[in-house]
Amino acid sequence: MTSSRAFTPRWSSPPGRTIEDCLVERGETVEEFGRRLGESRDGVDALIAGRTSISIGMARRLAEVVGASVEFWMSRDGQYWDDRNRVEVNAWTRALPLAQMTKLGWIRDATGADTRVARCLEFFGVGDLSEWRSTY
């Protein structure tokens, strides 16, 4: 019997990586792509670097210019932001003195990343990293 465990990467890859791969494959420059997409160079750079989300309108234009479906681009973008958030939250917990917090009884020992995050958020009385930043 095989076990099916969800793949949860410890890294994130913006949709722009997929776009870059397509541009390289086609031999198209970023400037040409930007013109066809109707975006400025700064807008294209932000899209490729993952500094901006893909709106439904952008997903439609990407589907026309790059290919794939609107659903693909929306899903790819959503997965990127989920992965990016998970990586950021895990880095936050690794920066905390978890061994000392556990030894002092402030949190229970946590074996997995999700449990570790949940226990740290619970200890600080916040729901997510954004709330922790604004509180502390």
Phi, psi and omega in degrees: 000135179264151179260135178250109178248139180293140177278118177235097184293156175260028180211168176227148181229115182291156176304336179300333177296319178295318179298314179302316179301318179295319180296317179298314181300323182271350184071029184260138178279164177296324180295315178298315179301314180301317178298313181295327181278341183078033181238150175288166178299319179297319179296319178293317178300317179295320178296312182294322182281349180081027179268356181222146178281157176268116177281170178297322178296317178294320179299322178295316180293321177297320179299321179287317187274318184263321185117190186066184184257165174302318180298321178301311183294322178293318179294316180300317180293315180299319179296320178300312183292324175297312180297317181299317179296315180299317179298316181296316181293319178296322177296321178299314181293327178291336179279345179277153178280069187300320181299315179292320179298322178289315181300322179281354179081014180287325175226156175279153179303136182238129182268322183254160182300316181297319179293318179301314179298312181300317181292323178292316178299319178298317180301317182277353178070035180233162182267336181201176184295324178299316178295322178298316180297318182286334180275318185249000000 
